[in-house]
């Protein structure tokens, strides 16, 4: 942005120009408010204002410096023979061209004056226009310089004392008015005083008295203005003659490093020389657009080299002054391209080792006093120019988020300026620069730290306003805004800063982590339960920390990320929120267990629908479980695998409790099986009589009592319970997969920071989360299938099967009489039971049928008698039972049925052996059982004994009577 100051009156021309870098306003402060120092003066005020490098010269203004600089330029050009006085026609032509040039718009592409004029003459005319010198002054100065050289054969124009010669060669008549002449004369006198006395290139030594005489003569010349014309001219002439006698010896004193030949030291004293040279350098800017360099910039710079002899300029001084002039113009105009020119000039400033010994010695002698916070301080030449640039760059980069919201190229150039200036300043005395021991990387870290803190402070202010308007928690909002700052910093600014500091992004992320952590810590310390605030803050804070860690890991090379990560004071959101989640999970699991108990208490064990043949209780249990799971994942707070494990264990326990509660509702298998009748032996007279060593009891009494006391559930109820258990276990996989899928999505962002094997290490795996409930439910299903079969055979079919089968003999009551009611029961069972359970339930019925058959054969009571010929009939009945359950391939697998039938077939096979063989085997088996063996028939003594007790032969009856004291049955 180009800055202008309008309405400034002429009397304010002697004012100090101050640039405010914050608001970029121009301020004017009268010189009268400052003491008159003839030295460099720039000051930092409150760390915000930079005084541009202007100097306090007695009664010398900006115009005076500019006009004197132009006179020096003409003298330097005259030394090379390029000084001519244009004719009147040429003046008119040049004036016409000048007016056309000043009248053109910035966008017009017109032919410049240099295209019409050639060589040095053309370039000097361009310089006149650039420096805003009037034609009248130009002609006067040219004539004055040419007249001064009259009679000085062999003397170069650049070795004359220009102000003195012009005073002598230019009269009052050459000015349009007396005021202009007096102003011009005063300038020349002031320049003599500044150049020879106030800023001498050579110290006075014994010439100190002449300096006082010179001041007196200068004052007399100035006083002559008030005299009448004849007297004034006479005093002026005498004073000028005396002035020449004193000034020339002062100016021609040799200085250190002077080469042989004529010298004239009047404008090469520091700081006057650099101010004059700066005025010359300002001519490189287009008068119509201060943000651009003129087209003739290269020719102008080359021409300015001719003034180096007069001004005492060296290569280092030139590049330093040029860099400063460009920098000052950049600050005023904001033109980005000028900053690039600054970088080019800074790169050209020779390092100390690249300078010659004479230049090093000369620069070492140049000093200035600067007012700092701790008082005045001596600065070297380079420090006086480069420290303001360094301070400006440090301030801009110290808040690059604000100053370079859009201009990234500008920021990159500013970083380049800062680093180039640092390189040059580090060669200067360390006492003048407190940061001399700071490396470039540490300086970049300073920029990052400062800017991040400033940006974070602004974010806090924005968040407070937003939070009041939206009622969102400030820490949650702050985390989101901090994340945006992190992303913006990492994607926009870090590519620039990382060129100077490889881990700049890690530094930025670490600082943001620290700043947010300071705000977050009190909240974490006071969190005791899951609330709306914790649910809002925890995920946002954890997400921010994850992004910060990701930036550190991705931006650091060679494993340096570990060092940065170890320095972080981690939020440990997972630990804090995990504790709160565990409390929540435990309370929810207690609620689930209460609901399980309530659901079963209210259950009527009626199918939900023809298609859904399970009870409503398991549906309710799953509903409350899924509701809890949904609430668990809806928390969206950071969790550890331990919290998931707790949820799994609680749900697993709930289904175990459900299975156990359902199982507890059924009676014991032993309670529904009739007691085994008392064992008796066959009696021809009255059949088999009851005998027992203990007191004899009526076997029917316990049966009657049990049937009254035990409430046995109906088969349909048992089937609904079985279906409910099956529904429970069949939905477990779906529930488990759903939980794991949601957990995976939830933890997806932790891939960089979590160990993939961590979940396994916590004690549970993905495939066995519900193993406890699976095991218990399957065991419950097995037990209920077994109970259902037993209940059907020993309760529902008790009369035809247990009580009447094979009574009074096998041939008179075959198994066929039982098959019809058994088939009916089986059909009813299959109609209610779910298909996946069919084989398990039917297998239980098969086992119970075989148990009942064995019971009838071995413990059928005194009313059952078997003979040797019954073995074949029993074998046929067993085949009928087997084929019934196989059902031509539609029932149970043949292999399963065969395995179950095998044990009964062995018992029936014993019925086909002779009594004598059974007796012999029983005798040998009794001895072998003591050694863990069996007889050759493969049966145990208990089975053999029961076969003999029910054998309708006297030999068998007598044997068991004699050997086992088993009496005959009662009448």
KEKE-198187 format. One line per 3 residues: for each residue x, y, z of C-alpha. Coordinates in steps of 0.02 Angstrom, whole numbers, plus 50000, padded with zeros to 5 digits. Layout:
<sevexs>
X/Y/Z | ... .
</sevexs>
This chain:
<sevexs>
50000/50000/50000 | 50072/50169/49948 | 50067/50296/50088 .
50055/50483/50058 | 50045/50632/50172 | 49936/50774/50108 .
49921/50952/50164 | 50095/50964/50239 | 50145/51146/50243 .
50318/51207/50197 | 50363/51260/50375 | 50351/51077/50429 .
50484/51021/50305 | 50610/51011/50447 | 50523/50869/50536 .
50570/50693/50583 | 50483/50559/50483 | 50430/50411/50587 .
50360/50250/50520 | 50238/50152/50624 | 50260/49972/50571 .
50100/49914/50655 | 49976/50028/50572 | 50089/50090/50433 .
50047/50273/50462 | 50168/50415/50435 | 50193/50527/50585 .
50278/50696/50586 | 50363/50764/50740 | 50443/50938/50741 .
50630/50946/50762 | 50606/51074/50898 | 50550/50936/51014 .
50718/50849/50998 | 50893/50897/51048 | 51008/50933/50903 .
51124/50785/50880 | 51239/50781/50731 | 51240/50592/50732 .
51133/50443/50686 | 50974/50431/50787 | 50841/50297/50776 .
50747/50233/50926 | 50627/50093/50974 | 50475/50155/51067 .
50377/50024/51167 | 50438/49892/51045 | 50316/49955/50914 .
50386/50109/50827 | 50541/50119/50720 | 50621/50286/50685 .
50681/50283/50507 | 50864/50316/50484 | 50857/50505/50477 .
50990/50615/50550 | 50984/50776/50647 | 51082/50907/50556 .
51083/51088/50603 | 50961/51179/50490 | 50981/51049/50353 .
50822/50980/50282 | 50777/50842/50163 | 50779/50960/50013 .
50950/51026/50062 | 51023/50851/50064 | 50941/50809/49898 .
51003/50966/49810 | 51179/50947/49878 | 51181/50765/49823 .
51134/50821/49648 | 51275/50949/49648 | 51396/50810/49696 .
51327/50703/49555 | 51358/50843/49429 | 51535/50867/49492 .
51569/50681/49478 | 51499/50683/49301 | 51604/50836/49261 .
51760/50742/49315 | 51730/50624/49169 | 51695/50765/49048 .
51508/50739/49038 | 51453/50906/49107 | 51378/51027/48980 .
51258/51172/48991 | 51106/51142/48879 | 51049/51281/48763 .
50883/51373/48780 | 50806/51273/48638 | 50861/51114/48721 .
50785/51174/48883 | 50617/51200/48802 | 50626/51031/48717 .
50673/50945/48880 | 50539/51040/48974 | 50410/50984/48849 .
50465/50805/48863 | 50467/50816/49053 | 50290/50882/49057 .
50234/50742/48945 | 50319/50616/49057 | 50243/50685/49217 .
50074/50696/49132 | 50064/50516/49074 | 49966/50386/49171 .
50052/50243/49258 | 49980/50117/49137 | 50037/50205/48979 .
50186/50133/48892 | 50273/50288/48825 | 50445/50317/48762 .
50559/50376/48901 | 50673/50524/48891 | 50825/50410/48878 .
50762/50354/48707 | 50779/50533/48642 | 50940/50581/48729 .
51095/50478/48731 | 51240/50441/48845 | 51283/50535/49004 .
51187/50690/48956 | 51026/50592/48943 | 51059/50500/49105 .
51094/50662/49200 | 50932/50734/49136 | 50842/50578/49197 .
50926/50598/49366 | 50872/50781/49374 | 50693/50732/49346 .
50703/50587/49470 | 50780/50700/49604 | 50654/50838/49569 .
50786/50971/49532 | 50727/51126/49441 | 50803/51171/49274 .
50859/51338/49340 | 50956/51259/49482 | 51027/51131/49363 .
51093/51265/49244 | 51159/51372/49387 | 51252/51226/49463 .
51325/51169/49297 | 51385/51348/49257 | 51452/51369/49433 .
51552/51207/49425 | 51620/51248/49253 | 51669/51424/49309 .
51751/51350/49464 | 51866/51247/49353 | 51927/51399/49256 .
52112/51421/49290 | 52126/51253/49378 | 52219/51162/49244 .
52240/50976/49281 | 52123/50979/49430 | 51977/50859/49430 .
51804/50927/49463 | 51770/50793/49594 | 51916/50857/49699 .
51854/51033/49725 | 51765/51096/49880 | 51597/51109/49793 .
51496/51217/49917 | 51639/51343/49929 | 51667/51351/49741 .
51481/51372/49708 | 51472/51512/49838 | 51612/51600/49746 .
51552/51571/49569 | 51364/51599/49585 | 51301/51773/49621 .
51136/51838/49688 | 51087/51900/49513 | 51067/51722/49452 .
50917/51695/49565 | 50742/51753/49532 | 50722/51825/49705 .
50823/51866/49859 | 50736/51736/49968 | 50788/51595/49852 .
50967/51657/49852 | 50979/51671/50040 | 50905/51496/50058 .
51030/51426/49934 | 51175/51515/50018 | 51123/51454/50190 .
51121/51276/50124 | 51297/51291/50056 | 51360/51365/50219 .
51276/51230/50322 | 51351/51096/50212 | 51525/51168/50238 .
51497/51163/50425 | 51426/50987/50424 | 51559/50918/50307 .
51713/51004/50379 | 51668/51024/50563 | 51521/50918/50620 .
51555/50762/50515 | 51737/50774/50463 | 51818/50626/50378 .
51984/50676/50456 | 52003/50722/50638 | 52054/50899/50682 .
52202/50874/50796 | 52297/51040/50792 | 52170/51111/50670 .
52039/51134/50804 | 52067/51325/50808 | 52032/51334/50622 .
51865/51250/50649 | 51813/51391/50765 | 51873/51521/50641 .
51773/51433/50506 | 51614/51444/50608 | 51642/51630/50635 .
51665/51660/50448 | 51509/51560/50407 | 51411/51664/50531 .
51477/51827/50457 | 51428/51775/50282 | 51254/51738/50345 .
51248/51905/50438 | 51292/51999/50279 | 51118/51963/50215 .
51051/52098/50331 | 51175/52232/50271 | 51143/52356/50132 .
51192/52287/49961 | 51364/52368/49943 | 51417/52326/50120 .
51343/52154/50112 | 51436/52112/49952 | 51599/52179/50021 .
51587/52079/50183 | 51533/51924/50088 | 51682/51938/49968 .
51807/51962/50109 | 51733/51820/50210 | 51734/51702/50060 .
51918/51741/50031 | 51957/51704/50212 | 51845/51552/50207 .
51943/51481/50061 | 52106/51504/50156 | 52038/51405/50304 .
51921/51278/50221 | 52037/51214/50084 | 52176/51160/50204 .
52046/51073/50312 | 51970/50982/50162 | 52137/50933/50086 .
52208/50852/50242 | 52256/50674/50196 | 52156/50535/50275 .
52210/50357/50311 | 52204/50256/50152 | 52213/50405/50034 .
52298/50365/49871 | 52424/50484/49794 | 52345/50630/49707 .
52223/50767/49749 | 52096/50737/49887 | 51954/50842/49957 .
51871/50778/50114 | 51714/50878/50139 | 51568/50760/50102 .
51641/50590/50149 | 51621/50603/50337 | 51506/50480/50422 .
51355/50507/50436 | 51339/50649/50311 | 51405/50545/50167 .
51277/50403/50186 | 51133/50528/50197 | 51189/50612/50038 .
51213/50444/49955 | 51041/50387/50010 | 50967/50538/49922 .
51055/50486/49764 | 50996/50307/49784 | 50816/50364/49802 .
50822/50416/49620 | 50804/50234/49568 | 50617/50241/49609 .
50492/50297/49479 | 50426/50469/49524 | 50255/50417/49462 .
50250/50251/49556 | 50356/50242/49712 | 50331/50054/49719 .
50428/50026/49556 | 50607/50051/49502 | 50638/50164/49355 .
50686/50086/49189 | 50858/50166/49196 | 50901/50091/49366 .
51057/49999/49306 | 51126/50154/49219 | 51087/50260/49372 .
51179/50141/49489 | 51327/50138/49373 | 51328/50328/49368 .
51319/50338/49558 | 51483/50245/49569 | 51566/50404/49506 .
51515/50488/49669 | 51600/50358/49778 | 51765/50457/49776 .
51682/50616/49840 | 51571/50529/49968 | 51695/50398/50026 .
51580/50256/49978 | 51646/50078/49970 | 51566/49923/49898 .
51504/49866/50068 | 51433/50039/50108 | 51349/50048/49938 .
51260/49880/49950 | 51212/49913/50131 | 51141/50085/50095 .
51053/50023/49939 | 50976/49878/50035 | 50917/50001/50168 .
50843/50122/50042 | 50751/49980/49957 | 50691/49912/50124 .
50627/50081/50181 | 50534/50102/50017 | 50459/49928/50036 .
50395/49969/50211 | 50316/50130/50147 | 50239/50059/49988 .
50214/49876/50035 | 50269/49828/49859 | 50321/49647/49868 .
50445/49653/49724 | 50550/49783/49812 | 50579/49661/49954 .
50652/49541/49827 | 50772/49678/49774 | 50819/49698/49958 .
50864/49514/49964 | 50972/49532/49809 | 51068/49678/49884 .
51089/49592/50053 | 51165/49444/49965 | 51290/49560/49881 .
51354/49636/50045 | 51527/49558/50065 | 51561/49456/50220 .
51705/49512/50329 | 51827/49391/50251 | 51780/49451/50077 .
51823/49633/50115 | 51994/49706/50088 | 52100/49757/50237 .
52079/49943/50200 | 51889/49928/50191 | 51884/49824/50350 .
51983/49957/50440 | 51873/50096/50371 | 51712/50010/50421 .
51781/49976/50592 | 51803/50162/50619 | 51621/50202/50581 .
51512/50208/50737 | 51347/50280/50791 | 51256/50301/50955 .
51082/50229/50970 | 50960/50250/51112 | 50904/50079/51171 .
50797/50024/51317 | 50952/50012/51426 | 51024/50179/51369 .
51136/50233/51227 | 51237/50101/51138 | 51378/50109/51012 .
51339/50023/50848 | 51448/49982/50699 | 51405/50039/50525 .
51321/49875/50476 | 51228/49863/50641 | 51157/50037/50623 .
51081/49991/50455 | 51040/49807/50478 | 50974/49803/50657 .
50815/49898/50611 | 50787/49777/50468 | 50817/49631/50585 .
50698/49703/50715 | 50566/49729/50583 | 50584/49552/50515 .
50581/49479/50690 | 50423/49574/50730 | 50337/49524/50568 .
50386/49341/50585 | 50347/49344/50770 | 50164/49348/50718 .
50168/49276/50543 | 49991/49208/50562 | 49926/49386/50570 .
50049/49474/50456 | 50052/49344/50318 | 49875/49278/50315 .
49880/49278/50126 | 50052/49338/50066 | 50155/49180/50078 .
50283/49242/49952 | 50304/49396/50060 | 50333/49287/50212 .
50461/49182/50120 | 50553/49341/50070 | 50544/49407/50248 .
50622/49246/50313 | 50759/49263/50183 | 50790/49444/50238 .
50796/49393/50421 | 50921/49254/50390 | 51033/49359/50276 .
51037/49501/50401 | 51076/49379/50542 | 51221/49309/50444 .
51295/49483/50424 | 51261/49539/50602 | 51337/49383/50678 .
51506/49446/50614 | 51486/49606/50713 | 51531/49626/50898 .
51418/49516/51005 | 51394/49654/51134 | 51288/49748/51007 .
51172/49603/50975 | 51101/49502/51118 | 51047/49363/51002 .
51220/49337/50927 | 51235/49167/51009 | 51067/49107/50944 .
51075/48991/50794 | 50964/49007/50641 | 50863/48855/50697 .
50836/48933/50867 | 50782/49094/50785 | 50654/49000/50679 .
50592/48917/50839 | 50574/49090/50915 | 50467/49146/50767 .
50359/48991/50778 | 50338/49003/50966 | 50297/49188/50964 .
50174/49178/50819 | 50086/49022/50885 | 50063/49105/51055 .
49993/49263/50976 | 49876/49164/50863 | 49820/49055/51009 .
49782/49210/51113 | 49671/49277/50973 | 49585/49107/50960 .
49544/49110/51145 | 49461/49279/51124 | 49360/49217/50974 .
49309/49058/51066 | 49245/49154/51216 | 49131/49257/51104 .
49070/49104/51007 | 49040/49003/51166 | 48930/49138/51239 .
48827/49144/51080 | 48810/48955/51051 | 48824/48885/51230 .
48955/48763/51169 | 49092/48717/51292 | 49241/48835/51271 .
49370/48694/51281 | 49283/48595/51144 | 49276/48749/51034 .
49455/48791/51076 | 49511/48617/51026 | 49425/48632/50857 .
49496/48805/50824 | 49668/48748/50881 | 49658/48601/50761 .
49619/48721/50619 | 49766/48828/50670 | 49877/48673/50672 .
49819/48620/50500 | 49839/48796/50429 | 50010/48815/50507 .
50067/48645/50444 | 50004/48663/50266 | 50036/48848/50233 .
50180/48911/50340 | 50284/48760/50383 | 50341/48726/50204 .
50427/48897/50214 | 50500/48882/50388 | 50550/48700/50365 .
50676/48756/50236 | 50772/48836/50379 | 50722/48715/50518 .
50687/48537/50468 | 50575/48505/50619 | 50485/48672/50623 .
50317/48585/50607 | 50356/48478/50759 | 50402/48634/50857 .
50239/48718/50807 | 50135/48564/50853 | 50225/48545/51020 .
50190/48725/51069 | 50006/48709/51024 | 49997/48550/51128 .
50072/48640/51277 | 49960/48792/51261 | 49800/48691/51247 .
49857/48574/51384 | 49873/48719/51506 | 49691/48763/51475 .
49632/48581/51479 | 49721/48518/51636 | 49603/48594/51768 .
49453/48521/51676 | 49530/48347/51675 | 49575/48356/51859 .
49395/48396/51907 | 49307/48271/51793 | 49221/48136/51898 .
49074/48077/51793 | 49022/48073/51612 | 48927/48233/51581 .
48879/48335/51429 | 49037/48438/51456 | 49154/48289/51465 .
49072/48207/51315 | 49097/48369/51218 | 49275/48408/51274 .
49358/48237/51281 | 49337/48189/51097 | 49389/48362/51038 .
49543/48363/51148 | 49591/48186/51102 | 49568/48221/50918 .
49678/48375/50933 | 49814/48277/51022 | 49806/48141/50890 .
49826/48270/50750 | 49971/48350/50843 | 50057/48181/50863 .
50027/48143/50680 | 50106/48307/50627 | 50258/48273/50736 .
50280/48096/50672 | 50255/48141/50489 | 50364/48296/50490 .
50514/48228/50584 | 50646/48127/50494 | 50775/48004/50560 .
50671/47955/50711 | 50682/48127/50792 | 50494/48123/50824 .
50523/48018/50980 | 50620/48159/51061 | 50479/48283/51031 .
50345/48159/51087 | 50437/48124/51250 | 50438/48309/51291 .
50249/48320/51277 | 50146/48318/51434 | 50012/48206/51358 .
49831/48243/51398 | 49797/48058/51437 | 49617/48082/51387 .
49594/47895/51366 | 49648/47863/51545 | 49533/47994/51619 .
49385/47959/51507 | 49416/47772/51522 | 49392/47780/51709 .
49230/47876/51687 | 49171/47757/51551 | 49204/47608/51666 .
49094/47686/51798 | 48959/47712/51669 | 48976/47535/51599 .
48964/47457/51772 | 48804/47552/51810 | 48731/47501/51642 .
48777/47318/51666 | 48688/47315/51834 | 48536/47385/51743 .
48549/47247/51612 | 48553/47111/51746 | 48399/47183/51829 .
48313/47187/51661 | 48360/47006/51626 | 48282/46951/51789 .
48127/47056/51757 | 48107/46992/51580 | 48113/46810/51633 .
47993/46841/51777 | 47867/46913/51655 | 47897/46780/51523 .
47751/46663/51480 | 47854/46557/51360 | 47738/46583/51215 .
47813/46604/51041 | 47824/46784/50984 | 47750/46734/50816 .
47735/46579/50705 | 47896/46632/50621 | 47983/46688/50781 .
47959/46539/50895 | 48066/46607/51037 | 48002/46694/51191 .
47987/46881/51214 | 48111/46885/51359 | 48263/46857/51248 .
48202/46994/51131 | 48192/47112/51279 | 48365/47061/51338 .
48440/47096/51167 | 48348/47260/51158 | 48421/47322/51321 .
48593/47256/51273 | 48591/47341/51104 | 48527/47500/51184 .
48674/47495/51303 | 48796/47462/51160 | 48723/47608/51062 .
48742/47721/51213 | 48919/47658/51238 | 48973/47707/51063 .
48868/47864/51065 | 48977/47929/51206 | 49113/47966/51076 .
49242/47992/51211 | 49415/47917/51197 | 49421/47740/51266 .
49550/47606/51296 | 49525/47423/51252 | 49494/47394/51437 .
49328/47484/51429 | 49275/47380/51281 | 49328/47224/51374 .
49223/47275/51523 | 49072/47298/51409 | 49101/47128/51330 .
49119/47042/51497 | 48962/47124/51564 | 48858/47073/51413 .
48934/46899/51418 | 48885/46885/51600 | 48708/46945/51562 .
48680/46804/51437 | 48757/46678/51558 | 48634/46737/51690 .
48493/46721/51564 | 48541/46542/51521 | 48561/46494/51703 .
48393/46572/51751 | 48303/46480/51611 | 48387/46318/51661 .
48340/46342/51842 | 48157/46346/51790 | 48156/46163/51739 .
48150/46015/51859 | 48293/45897/51887 | 48303/45749/51772 .
48311/45633/51922 | 48146/45701/51989 | 48046/45651/51836 .
48119/45476/51817 | 48021/45347/51920 | 48121/45258/52053 .
48198/45094/52003 | 48091/44950/52067 | 48162/44838/52203 .
48268/44699/52127 | 48188/44524/52147 | 48219/44352/52072 .
48105/44245/51967 | 47980/44133/52062 | 47879/44000/51976 .
47747/43996/52113 | 47708/44179/52131 | 47820/44260/52006 .
47960/44368/52062 | 47947/44426/52242 | 48018/44585/52305 .
48174/44578/52412 | 48289/44706/52484 | 48412/44706/52624 .
48334/44864/52693 | 48155/44889/52747 | 48031/44850/52608 .
47924/44994/52547 | 47782/45013/52423 | 47868/45073/52264 .
47714/45166/52208 | 47713/45291/52352 | 47866/45392/52297 .
47799/45400/52120 | 47636/45471/52177 | 47721/45596/52292 .
47841/45656/52155 | 47706/45679/52027 | 47609/45787/52148 .
47755/45894/52209 | 47850/45924/52045 | 47782/46051/51921 .
47851/45990/51756 | 47839/46115/51612 | 47744/46066/51458 .
47841/46008/51307 | 47789/46163/51208 | 47857/46272/51348 .
48021/46179/51346 | 48030/46204/51158 | 48004/46393/51173 .
48139/46398/51306 | 48254/46301/51192 | 48212/46417/51048 .
48249/46567/51159 | 48418/46498/51206 | 48455/46463/51024 .
48403/46639/50976 | 48519/46705/51111 | 48671/46612/51046 .
48629/46637/50862 | 48623/46826/50882 | 48785/46834/50981 .
48894/46829/50825 | 48797/46972/50747 | 48808/47073/50908 .
48992/47035/50928 | 49033/47081/50748 | 48935/47241/50764 .
49027/47293/50921 | 49196/47255/50845 | 49155/47346/50683 .
49102/47501/50779 | 49254/47489/50891 | 49367/47476/50738 .
49290/47632/50663 | 49305/47721/50829 | 49488/47677/50849 .
49535/47702/50667 | 49620/47866/50704 | 49736/47784/50833 .
49836/47683/50708 | 49991/47788/50729 | 49992/47790/50918 .
49918/47622/50966 | 49994/47451/50961 | 49887/47337/50850 .
49915/47196/50973 | 49859/47298/51121 | 49684/47229/51123 .
49748/47052/51128 | 49864/47100/51268 | 49717/47161/51370 .
49654/46984/51388 | 49520/46962/51257 | 49517/46928/51072 .
49396/46970/50935 | 49335/46791/50912 | 49309/46741/51094 .
49227/46894/51171 | 49069/46796/51215 | 49146/46625/51241 .
49079/46614/51418 | 48899/46640/51366 | 48919/46529/51213 .
48982/46388/51323 | 48846/46410/51454 | 48704/46428/51328 .
48760/46274/51232 | 48773/46177/51395 | 48599/46237/51442 .
48530/46184/51271 | 48610/46012/51290 | 48539/45990/51462 .
48365/46048/51410 | 48367/45933/51257 | 48411/45790/51372 .
48278/45843/51496 | 48146/45861/51360 | 48179/45685/51296 .
48176/45615/51472 | 48018/45709/51511 | 47931/45641/51354 .
47981/45459/51385 | 47969/45451/51573 | 47822/45570/51598 .
47720/45595/51440 | 47742/45413/51379 | 47767/45337/51548 .
47617/45222/51543 | 47640/45144/51371 | 47828/45142/51377 .
47894/45125/51555 | 47746/45037/51637 | 47666/44927/51502 .
47803/44883/51377 | 47843/44695/51378 | 47709/44656/51505 .
47667/44520/51543 | 47789/44457/51409 | 47888/44523/51261 .
47781/44435/51132 | 47621/44503/51206 | 47676/44688/51217 .
47799/44736/51081 | 47876/44907/51048 | 47758/44935/50904 .
47624/44984/51029 | 47732/45131/51084 | 47783/45194/50912 .
47621/45282/50871 | 47615/45394/51027 | 47803/45421/51008 .
47781/45475/50828 | 47642/45594/50878 | 47749/45673/51013 .
47895/45688/50893 | 47789/45777/50763 | 47725/45898/50893 .
47904/45929/50949 | 47967/45965/50773 | 47822/46084/50741 .
47876/46198/50883 | 48064/46178/50892 | 48173/46284/50776 .
48256/46193/50632 | 48436/46217/50692 | 48387/46134/50858 .
48290/45989/50783 | 48429/45861/50779 | 48488/45906/50954 .
48313/45889/51028 | 48276/45727/50933 | 48444/45658/50988 .
48392/45693/51166 | 48229/45599/51134 | 48327/45455/51057 .
48439/45446/51210 | 48289/45449/51326 | 48201/45313/51223 .
48353/45201/51236 | 48367/45239/51422 | 48185/45190/51442 .
48212/45029/51343 | 48362/44983/51451 | 48261/45027/51604 .
48121/44907/51550 | 48244/44766/51511 | 48357/44780/51662 .
48248/44864/51794 | 48072/44823/51733 | 48016/44765/51903 .
47942/44597/51963 | 47809/44597/51829 | 47933/44576/51686 .
48013/44408/51643 | 48127/44374/51495 | 48175/44209/51416 .
48315/44155/51300 | 48199/44167/51150 | 48155/44349/51183 .
48326/44407/51123 | 48273/44400/50941 | 48112/44496/50974 .
48205/44628/51072 | 48330/44646/50930 | 48187/44673/50808 .
48111/44805/50921 | 48279/44894/50932 | 48290/44897/50743 .
48114/44969/50735 | 48165/45107/50857 | 48325/45142/50762 .
48239/45158/50593 | 48107/45267/50671 | 48236/45399/50718 .
48329/45381/50553 | 48164/45400/50461 | 48230/45348/50294 .
48362/45485/50293 | 48245/45626/50347 | 48284/45604/50530 .
48446/45591/50623 | 48606/45539/50534 | 48623/45350/50532 .
48795/45359/50610 | 48730/45457/50758 | 48587/45335/50787 .
48700/45183/50770 | 48819/45252/50900 | 48677/45281/51022 .
48596/45111/50990 | 48759/45014/51013 | 48750/45016/51203 .
48572/44946/51203 | 48613/44814/51075 | 48746/44747/51194 .
48615/44727/51332 | 48493/44639/51214 | 48632/44526/51154 .
48654/44463/51334 | 48474/44402/51331 | 48525/44277/51197 .
48657/44190/51303 | 48624/44031/51401 | 48598/44051/51586 .
48751/43947/51620 | 48860/44061/51513 | 48796/44216/51600 .
48826/44137/51771 | 49004/44089/51726 | 49039/44261/51657 .
48965/44343/51812 | 49082/44241/51922 | 49236/44287/51820 .
49180/44468/51802 | 49167/44486/51991 | 49350/44441/52008 .
49406/44540/51855 | 49315/44700/51907 | 49425/44707/52059 .
49571/44717/51938 | 49481/44840/51822 | 49427/44710/51693 .
49268/44625/51631 | 49211/44452/51583 | 49213/44382/51407 .
49035/44439/51373 | 49092/44620/51398 | 48962/44666/51528 .
48981/44727/51705 | 48920/44624/51855 | 48772/44740/51885 .
48703/44711/51711 | 48735/44524/51717 | 48650/44511/51886 .
48493/44601/51822 | 48486/44488/51669 | 48487/44336/51785 .
48357/44412/51903 | 48235/44437/51759 | 48277/44267/51676 .
48124/44155/51687 | 48227/43999/51736 | 48251/43910/51902 .
48438/43894/51876 | 48457/44081/51868 | 48341/44107/52017 .
48436/43983/52123 | 48605/44058/52079 | 48560/44237/52127 .
48475/44173/52284 | 48629/44078/52335 | 48762/44202/52282 .
48674/44369/52310 | 48539/44326/52437 | 48405/44398/52324 .
48238/44323/52380 | 48087/44284/52278 | 47963/44420/52247 .
47807/44432/52356 | 47639/44373/52297 .
</sevexs>
